[in-house]
Amino acid sequence: MERFLGDQRLLVIAPHADDETIGCGGLIAKVKDQGGQVFVQVATVSDLEHYDGREGVTFAHTRAEELAEAMRVLEVDDHEIIFEDSDWHLRLDSMPRRELVGALEKGSRLSIDRIKPTMIALPAPSFNQDHVVIFEAGITACRPHLATLKPFQNFVLVADSPQLAWNAQPFKPNLYVDISGKFLSRKLEAFTKHESQQRPGPSMGGVDALEVLARQRGREISVEAAEAYQVLRMVI
């Protein structure tokens, strides 16, 4: 498995800053540890008031700075925020789908055409409309094509996201990544860098909840900690 991950060029496509770490922080750390490459795209950040018990607005520049710190911890090769215009945050469902697909496919700096990833991780559909739209646009951008004409991803994964999950499309993991030891530690450290997004227990939005989930997924495969994914495509 280590050799397999070391051969990958992973692209994580996340709706908002912190989603990349919640869903894929352990996989990111493990791919980098084994010598692979990792790139992260976050669709939007924005000034926003949260249901977090704190007064005031979390500003877009704060989210961007927190993301940069988390990416430093995870040692990614590069990351970007695709849409920094606040008009699109939590409104991606109002963007023409072709425009969004085009950004993921070839219009953005870390687009599929430019990065040529071998593995892509997408967000799970959820209560959040931006997650649904990014999942659907990502699937379209990953559609099969002749590899001589368009970059083809052998592995298309959907990341775990129980804090936003809903039962209409239940998450059914069929791939687990062992993130025991240093990989869990790095994932949790990266998540703490998203300081504005931390929620007190027993909320599912806190670092303690993220650790509980990792250890629960680990129990499902009899290891200390794991991340779970749903495989949409696997070509070997």
Buried (B, 14 or more C-beta within 10 A) or exposed (E): EEEEBBBBBBBBBBBBBBBBBBBBBBBBBBBBBBEBBBBBBBBBBBEBEEEBEEEEEBBBEBBBBBBEBBBEBBBBBEBBBBBBEBEBBBBBEEBEEEEBBBBBBBBBBBBBEBBBBBBBBBBBBBEBBBBBBBBBBBBBBBEEEEEEEBBBBBBBBBBBBBBBBEEEEEBEBEBBBBBBEEBBBBBBBBBBBBBBBBBEEEBBBBBBBBBBBBBEBBEEEEBBBBBBBBEBBEEE
